[in-house]
């Protein structure tokens, strides 16, 4: 998506997801904000044509690809912001831990530092049996209602797509255990590196997130070293906030936050106090 302004935004979707997860946000950034928006497919991470990914690469490979896309945008634009949903938000956080000085604004949507949402099964510890054995190369976890969506209309549409094709706008109907294992490793590294993040940060999370509780958002706010931090809690959404009831709020918060950082840059000012709002 090509805008007319000087800025660009790299959007990173969730594991085994598709760019459609962020299409609404991307369109708003492009049309209303004038930003050039890039939502890349990531090899070994994104869902392409197959219902279930055939090959899953390591989280470091995902991050290297995200950074390569970031660098391509940085060559053509003065200001490049990064935003991500779910594990895409974790990749954005890791990128910021490496490249905060180059990131205009960082926006995270439903970032999980641990899977502790209300819809996470009490038997989740059983997957540990697969993590450390060859079983992880063959086993997968089925997506289940509510699919991270409080909006029942979108939920029914997603369920129908999954039943007919094995995939949907939110991604694959099954998540290979190898990929889930990689996300657990990624989350641990993110936890250890949050203090290295200095980029202005917008943290958006749903109070009723079914995959990761809002404690994750508070953890990020407490741990990053950014002088400008804004936390937004949504009252009428589940995990996939970029497609749920409050997607317009997510888009407007993102637009406003990125624009605010542009004003600070243009005025050549730097906040002396840490702002949390």
KEKE-3310 file (N, C-alpha, C; in steps of 0.2 Angstrom, whole numbers, plus 5000, padded with zeros to 4 digits):
npx = (5004:5004:5007:5007:5015:5030:5033:5033:5026:5029:5020:5017:5010:5002:5008:5007:4998:4989:4992:4979:4975:4979:4975:4964:4969:4981:4975:4969:4980:4987:4977:4971:4982:4992:5003:5016:5013:5018:5015:5022:5024:5031:5044:5042:5034:5022:5006:5003:4997:4994:4984:4989:5005:5019:5033:5041:5051:5065:5063:5072:5075:5063:5063:5075:5070:5060:5068:5075:5065:5061:5073:5073:5062:5067:5077:5070:5062:5060:5055:5051:5039:5035:5024:5014:5004:5000:5011:5018:5019:5028:5039:5041:5044:5056:5063:5064:5071:5084:5085:5080:5084:5082:5069:5053:5041:5034:5022:5011:5000:4990:5001:5009:5018:5017:5006:4992:4978:4960:4955:4964:4969:4968:4976:4987:5000:5003:5008:5021:5026:5027:5036:5049:5052:5053:5040:5035:5037:5027:5015:5000:4991:4974:4964:4952:4935:4933:4941:4949:4940:4928:4917:4903:4899:4910:4917:4909:4911:4924:4925:4917:4926:4937:4932:4929:4941:4952:4959:4959:4954:4961:4971:4979:4970:4975:4989:5006:5015:5029:5030:5023:5032:5043:5038:5037:5050:5054:5046:5052:5065:5061:5056:5068:5074:5067:5070:5079:5073:5069:5062:5048:5032:5017:5005:4993:4979:4967:4955:4948:4956:4958:4969:4980:4982:4978:4989:5000:5002:5004:5016:5025:5024:5030:5043:5050:5061:5057:5054:5042:5027:5012:4998:4984:4969:4956:4939:4929:4933:4942:4956:4961:4962:4963:4954:4942:4928:4933:4942:4943:4946:4958:4965:4964:4970:4983:4986:4986:4996:5008:5008:5010:5023:5029:5027:5034:5047:5048:5048:5060:5062:5064:5057:5058:5054:5047:5033:5018:5003)
npy = (4994:5010:5026:5044:5052:5055:5045:5028:5012:4996:4982:4968:4952:4939:4923:4909:4916:4928:4942:4948:4949:4962:4970:4980:4990:4993:4999:5010:5017:5020:5027:5037:5042:5043:5035:5024:5007:4991:4974:4961:4944:4931:4919:4902:4906:4913:4910:4904:4898:4885:4876:4872:4876:4869:4870:4876:4888:4894:4906:4916:4916:4922:4934:4940:4941:4950:4961:4963:4968:4979:4987:4989:4997:5008:5013:5020:5029:5043:5041:5027:5017:5003:4990:4976:4961:4950:4937:4943:4956:4953:4950:4963:4970:4963:4968:4981:4981:4979:4990:5002:5016:5018:5017:5025:5025:5013:5000:4989:4976:4966:4959:4944:4939:4928:4914:4916:4918:4918:4908:4899:4882:4872:4861:4865:4862:4850:4850:4852:4839:4837:4847:4844:4832:4822:4823:4835:4839:4833:4835:4845:4860:4862:4877:4885:4890:4905:4910:4921:4932:4943:4948:4941:4939:4940:4930:4919:4919:4917:4904:4897:4898:4891:4878:4875:4877:4875:4886:4903:4921:4924:4915:4899:4884:4875:4874:4870:4861:4864:4877:4883:4880:4888:4900:4901:4901:4913:4922:4921:4927:4940:4945:4946:4956:4968:4979:4985:4993:5008:5016:5026:5020:5012:5003:4991:4982:4970:4969:4957:4948:4932:4924:4930:4938:4955:4957:4956:4967:4977:4972:4974:4988:4992:4987:4992:5004:5016:5033:5039:5032:5024:5016:5007:5000:4989:4987:4979:4968:4953:4943:4946:4960:4969:4965:4965:4971:4983:4988:5000:5009:5005:5008:5022:5026:5021:5029:5042:5041:5039:5050:5060:5057:5062:5075:5078:5075:5084:5096:5095:5091:5083:5073:5075:5068:5053:5048:5041:5036)
npz = (5000:4995:5001:5002:5010:5020:5028:5033:5037:5044:5046:5055:5055:5064:5070:5058:5052:5041:5030:5029:5042:5047:5037:5038:5047:5040:5028:5033:5038:5027:5018:5026:5034:5025:5024:5018:5017:5023:5023:5026:5019:5028:5027:5032:5043:5039:5032:5017:5002:5007:5018:5031:5036:5028:5031:5046:5051:5062:5076:5075:5062:5057:5063:5057:5044:5046:5050:5038:5029:5036:5034:5020:5019:5026:5018:5009:5015:5027:5040:5049:5055:5066:5068:5076:5077:5090:5090:5080:5086:5095:5087:5083:5095:5098:5087:5089:5101:5095:5086:5090:5089:5076:5074:5071:5078:5089:5089:5098:5096:5106:5112:5117:5131:5139:5138:5144:5144:5145:5138:5136:5138:5153:5152:5145:5149:5144:5132:5133:5133:5120:5115:5118:5112:5097:5093:5091:5078:5071:5077:5079:5084:5085:5080:5089:5094:5103:5092:5094:5092:5097:5090:5084:5071:5062:5067:5064:5050:5049:5054:5045:5034:5038:5039:5026:5019:5027:5031:5034:5035:5047:5047:5048:5051:5060:5071:5069:5081:5082:5078:5088:5099:5095:5097:5111:5114:5109:5116:5129:5126:5122:5134:5141:5135:5134:5141:5133:5124:5117:5109:5105:5112:5109:5117:5114:5120:5124:5137:5139:5132:5125:5123:5129:5144:5150:5158:5152:5144:5154:5159:5149:5148:5160:5159:5147:5141:5136:5134:5130:5132:5129:5135:5130:5134:5128:5129:5122:5114:5109:5106:5093:5089:5079:5070:5076:5086:5090:5080:5073:5083:5086:5074:5074:5086:5083:5071:5077:5087:5080:5072:5082:5086:5075:5076:5087:5082:5071:5078:5084:5098:5113:5125:5143:5153:5157:5149:5152:5146)
capx = (5000:5008:5004:5010:5019:5037:5033:5031:5024:5029:5015:5019:5004:5003:5011:5003:4992:4990:4992:4973:4974:4981:4973:4960:4974:4985:4972:4968:4987:4988:4972:4970:4988:4997:5009:5017:5012:5021:5013:5025:5024:5037:5045:5042:5030:5016:5002:5002:4991:4992:4980:4994:5012:5023:5039:5042:5058:5066:5060:5078:5074:5057:5066:5080:5066:5057:5073:5077:5059:5062:5079:5071:5058:5071:5081:5066:5058:5064:5052:5048:5036:5034:5018:5013:4999:5002:5018:5020:5020:5034:5044:5041:5047:5063:5067:5065:5077:5090:5085:5076:5086:5079:5061:5050:5036:5033:5015:5010:4993:4989:5008:5009:5024:5015:4999:4988:4971:4955:4953:4970:4967:4972:4980:4992:5007:5004:5012:5028:5028:5029:5041:5056:5053:5052:5033:5034:5038:5022:5009:4998:4985:4968:4961:4945:4931:4931:4946:4951:4936:4922:4912:4901:4898:4916:4919:4905:4914:4931:4923:4915:4932:4941:4929:4929:4947:4957:4962:4954:4957:4965:4976:4978:4965:4980:4996:5011:5018:5035:5030:5021:5038:5047:5035:5038:5057:5054:5043:5057:5070:5058:5056:5075:5077:5062:5074:5083:5068:5069:5057:5041:5029:5010:5004:4986:4978:4960:4954:4946:4960:4957:4975:4985:4979:4981:4995:5006:5003:5007:5023:5029:5024:5034:5049:5053:5065:5055:5052:5035:5023:5005:4994:4977:4965:4950:4934:4925:4937:4946:4964:4963:4959:4964:4948:4936:4923:4936:4947:4943:4949:4965:4968:4964:4976:4989:4987:4987:5002:5013:5008:5012:5030:5031:5027:5040:5053:5049:5050:5067:5061:5064:5054:5063:5051:5044:5026:5014:4996)
capy = (5000:5016:5033:5050:5055:5054:5040:5021:5007:4989:4978:4961:4948:4934:4916:4905:4921:4931:4950:4950:4951:4969:4974:4986:4995:4995:5003:5016:5021:5022:5032:5042:5044:5044:5031:5018:5002:4985:4969:4955:4937:4929:4912:4898:4909:4915:4905:4906:4894:4878:4876:4871:4877:4863:4871:4881:4890:4897:4913:4920:4917:4926:4941:4942:4943:4956:4967:4965:4972:4986:4990:4991:5003:5013:5016:5025:5034:5046:5039:5020:5014:4996:4987:4969:4958:4944:4935:4949:4961:4950:4952:4970:4971:4961:4972:4988:4980:4980:4995:5008:5022:5019:5016:5031:5023:5005:4999:4982:4974:4959:4955:4939:4937:4921:4912:4916:4921:4915:4902:4894:4876:4871:4856:4867:4859:4843:4851:4851:4833:4837:4852:4841:4826:4823:4823:4842:4840:4830:4837:4852:4862:4865:4883:4884:4896:4910:4912:4928:4937:4944:4949:4934:4939:4939:4923:4914:4919:4913:4897:4894:4898:4886:4872:4874:4878:4874:4892:4909:4927:4925:4911:4892:4881:4872:4877:4865:4862:4866:4884:4886:4880:4893:4906:4901:4903:4920:4926:4922:4932:4946:4946:4947:4962:4974:4985:4988:4996:5015:5019:5028:5014:5012:4996:4991:4976:4969:4967:4951:4944:4925:4921:4933:4943:4962:4958:4956:4974:4980:4970:4978:4995:4992:4985:4996:5010:5021:5039:5040:5025:5024:5010:5007:4994:4989:4984:4975:4964:4948:4944:4949:4967:4972:4963:4964:4977:4990:4989:5007:5012:5003:5011:5029:5026:5020:5035:5048:5040:5040:5058:5063:5057:5066:5082:5079:5075:5091:5102:5094:5091:5077:5073:5074:5064:5047:5049:5035:5038)
capz = (5000:4994:5003:4999:5015:5020:5032:5031:5043:5043:5050:5056:5057:5069:5068:5054:5050:5034:5030:5031:5049:5047:5031:5040:5050:5034:5024:5037:5039:5020:5016:5031:5036:5019:5025:5014:5022:5020:5027:5022:5021:5031:5026:5038:5048:5036:5029:5010:4999:5010:5024:5036:5034:5028:5035:5050:5053:5069:5077:5073:5055:5057:5065:5052:5038:5048:5050:5031:5027:5039:5031:5014:5020:5029:5013:5005:5019:5033:5046:5048:5061:5066:5072:5075:5081:5093:5089:5076:5090:5099:5083:5083:5101:5097:5082:5093:5106:5091:5082:5093:5086:5069:5074:5073:5083:5090:5091:5099:5097:5109:5113:5123:5135:5141:5136:5150:5142:5148:5134:5136:5142:5159:5151:5141:5151:5141:5125:5135:5131:5113:5114:5119:5109:5090:5092:5089:5071:5068:5080:5078:5088:5081:5082:5092:5095:5098:5087:5096:5090:5100:5085:5081:5063:5059:5070:5060:5043:5050:5056:5038:5029:5041:5038:5019:5016:5031:5033:5034:5035:5053:5047:5048:5056:5064:5072:5071:5088:5081:5078:5095:5103:5093:5100:5118:5115:5107:5122:5134:5124:5122:5141:5143:5131:5134:5144:5128:5119:5119:5104:5108:5112:5110:5119:5114:5123:5126:5144:5138:5128:5126:5123:5133:5148:5150:5162:5147:5142:5160:5159:5143:5150:5166:5157:5142:5143:5131:5137:5128:5132:5129:5135:5128:5135:5125:5133:5118:5110:5111:5105:5087:5090:5072:5066:5080:5086:5091:5075:5071:5089:5086:5069:5076:5091:5079:5067:5082:5090:5075:5070:5088:5086:5069:5078:5091:5078:5067:5083:5087:5105:5116:5132:5148:5158:5154:5148:5151:5146)
cpx = (5004:5004:5008:5014:5026:5038:5031:5030:5025:5025:5017:5013:5007:5006:5005:4996:4993:4990:4985:4971:4975:4979:4969:4965:4978:4982:4971:4975:4988:4984:4972:4977:4993:5003:5010:5017:5014:5019:5016:5023:5031:5038:5045:5038:5023:5012:5001:4996:4989:4989:4984:5001:5016:5030:5039:5049:5059:5064:5066:5077:5068:5060:5070:5076:5063:5061:5075:5071:5060:5068:5077:5067:5062:5076:5077:5062:5062:5061:5049:5046:5035:5028:5017:5007:5001:5009:5022:5022:5027:5040:5046:5045:5055:5067:5068:5070:5084:5090:5081:5078:5083:5072:5058:5045:5035:5026:5014:5003:4993:4996:5008:5017:5023:5008:4995:4981:4966:4953:4959:4968:4971:4977:4986:4999:5008:5008:5019:5031:5031:5035:5048:5057:5052:5044:5031:5034:5032:5015:5007:4992:4980:4966:4954:4942:4933:4936:4949:4947:4929:4916:4909:4900:4904:4919:4915:4909:4920:4930:4921:4921:4936:4939:4929:4936:4953:4961:4957:4958:4962:4971:4974:4973:4969:4986:5001:5014:5025:5035:5028:5027:5042:5044:5037:5046:5058:5052:5048:5063:5067:5058:5063:5077:5072:5066:5078:5079:5068:5064:5051:5036:5021:5008:4996:4984:4970:4960:4952:4950:4960:4964:4980:4982:4982:4987:5001:5007:5006:5014:5027:5030:5030:5042:5053:5056:5063:5053:5045:5032:5016:5002:4987:4974:4958:4945:4929:4928:4940:4953:4965:4960:4959:4958:4942:4932:4927:4942:4948:4947:4957:4969:4969:4970:4983:4991:4989:4994:5008:5014:5011:5020:5033:5032:5033:5047:5054:5051:5057:5067:5062:5061:5059:5060:5047:5036:5022:5006:4991)
cpy = (5006:5023:5038:5054:5053:5047:5033:5017:5000:4986:4971:4957:4943:4927:4912:4910:4923:4939:4952:4952:4959:4973:4980:4991:4997:5000:5010:5021:5024:5028:5038:5046:5046:5040:5026:5012:4995:4980:4963:4948:4935:4921:4908:4901:4911:4909:4908:4902:4888:4880:4876:4872:4871:4864:4876:4882:4893:4904:4918:4921:4922:4933:4944:4944:4950:4962:4968:4969:4979:4990:4993:4997:5009:5017:5021:5030:5037:5043:5032:5018:5006:4994:4980:4967:4951:4942:4940:4955:4959:4952:4959:4973:4969:4966:4979:4987:4981:4987:5001:5014:5024:5019:5022:5030:5015:5004:4991:4981:4967:4956:4950:4938:4930:4920:4911:4918:4916:4908:4898:4888:4875:4865:4858:4864:4853:4844:4851:4844:4832:4841:4848:4834:4827:4824:4830:4843:4837:4832:4844:4853:4865:4872:4881:4890:4899:4913:4919:4933:4937:4945:4943:4934:4937:4932:4918:4913:4916:4906:4893:4893:4892:4879:4870:4873:4876:4880:4897:4915:4928:4920:4904:4890:4877:4875:4872:4866:4865:4874:4887:4885:4886:4900:4907:4903:4911:4924:4927:4927:4939:4949:4949:4954:4968:4980:4989:4993:5004:5019:5021:5022:5015:5004:4995:4983:4975:4966:4960:4946:4937:4921:4923:4938:4949:4962:4958:4963:4978:4978:4973:4985:4996:4991:4989:5002:5016:5027:5041:5033:5027:5017:5011:5000:4994:4985:4979:4971:4958:4949:4947:4956:4971:4970:4963:4970:4983:4991:4996:5011:5011:5007:5019:5030:5026:5027:5041:5047:5041:5047:5062:5063:5061:5073:5083:5079:5082:5097:5101:5094:5084:5077:5071:5069:5058:5048:5043:5037:5032)
cpz = (5000:4996:5000:5004:5015:5024:5030:5037:5041:5048:5049:5059:5062:5066:5064:5052:5043:5035:5031:5038:5051:5042:5033:5042:5044:5030:5027:5037:5032:5017:5020:5033:5031:5020:5020:5019:5019:5025:5024:5024:5023:5030:5032:5044:5045:5033:5021:5007:5003:5016:5031:5033:5034:5031:5040:5052:5060:5070:5075:5066:5053:5058:5060:5046:5040:5047:5043:5028:5030:5036:5024:5014:5022:5023:5009:5009:5025:5039:5045:5055:5061:5071:5071:5080:5084:5093:5084:5080:5094:5094:5082:5089:5100:5092:5085:5098:5102:5088:5084:5090:5079:5068:5076:5078:5083:5092:5092:5100:5100:5110:5118:5125:5138:5139:5142:5150:5145:5144:5133:5141:5148:5158:5146:5142:5147:5134:5127:5133:5124:5111:5114:5116:5101:5088:5089:5082:5067:5071:5079:5082:5084:5084:5084:5093:5102:5093:5088:5094:5094:5096:5082:5074:5060:5061:5066:5053:5044:5050:5049:5034:5032:5039:5031:5016:5020:5034:5032:5034:5041:5052:5046:5053:5061:5065:5074:5077:5087:5081:5085:5100:5101:5097:5108:5119:5114:5113:5127:5132:5124:5129:5143:5140:5131:5137:5139:5123:5122:5114:5107:5107:5113:5111:5119:5116:5125:5133:5144:5133:5129:5126:5128:5137:5148:5154:5158:5145:5148:5160:5155:5146:5155:5164:5152:5144:5139:5136:5136:5128:5133:5129:5134:5130:5132:5129:5129:5113:5113:5109:5098:5086:5083:5068:5070:5081:5087:5086:5073:5077:5088:5080:5071:5081:5088:5075:5072:5085:5085:5073:5076:5088:5080:5072:5083:5087:5074:5072:5086:5095:5107:5123:5137:5153:5154:5154:5147:5151:5143)
residu = (UNK:UNK:UNK:UNK:UNK:UNK:UNK:UNK:UNK:UNK:UNK:UNK:UNK:UNK:UNK:UNK:UNK:UNK:UNK:UNK:UNK:UNK:UNK:UNK:UNK:UNK:UNK:UNK:UNK:UNK:UNK:UNK:UNK:UNK:UNK:UNK:UNK:UNK:UNK:UNK:UNK:UNK:UNK:UNK:UNK:UNK:UNK:UNK:UNK:UNK:UNK:UNK:UNK:UNK:UNK:UNK:UNK:UNK:UNK:UNK:UNK:UNK:UNK:UNK:UNK:UNK:UNK:UNK:UNK:UNK:UNK:UNK:UNK:UNK:UNK:UNK:UNK:UNK:UNK:UNK:UNK:UNK:UNK:UNK:UNK:UNK:UNK:UNK:UNK:UNK:UNK:UNK:UNK:UNK:UNK:UNK:UNK:UNK:UNK:UNK:UNK:UNK:UNK:UNK:UNK:UNK:UNK:UNK:UNK:UNK:UNK:UNK:UNK:UNK:UNK:UNK:UNK:UNK:UNK:UNK:UNK:UNK:UNK:UNK:UNK:UNK:UNK:UNK:UNK:UNK:UNK:UNK:UNK:UNK:UNK:UNK:UNK:UNK:UNK:UNK:UNK:UNK:UNK:UNK:UNK:UNK:UNK:UNK:UNK:UNK:UNK:UNK:UNK:UNK:UNK:UNK:UNK:UNK:UNK:UNK:UNK:UNK:UNK:UNK:UNK:UNK:UNK:UNK:UNK:UNK:UNK:UNK:UNK:UNK:UNK:UNK:UNK:UNK:UNK:UNK:UNK:UNK:UNK:UNK:UNK:UNK:UNK:UNK:UNK:UNK:UNK:UNK:UNK:UNK:UNK:UNK:UNK:UNK:UNK:UNK:UNK:UNK:UNK:UNK:UNK:UNK:UNK:UNK:UNK:UNK:UNK:UNK:UNK:UNK:UNK:UNK:UNK:UNK:UNK:UNK:UNK:UNK:UNK:UNK:UNK:UNK:UNK:UNK:UNK:UNK:UNK:UNK:UNK:UNK:UNK:UNK:UNK:UNK:UNK:UNK:UNK:UNK:UNK:UNK:UNK:UNK:UNK:UNK:UNK:UNK:UNK:UNK:UNK:UNK:UNK:UNK:UNK:UNK:UNK:UNK:UNK:UNK:UNK:UNK:UNK:UNK:UNK:UNK:UNK:UNK:UNK:UNK:UNK:UNK:UNK:UNK:UNK)
# end
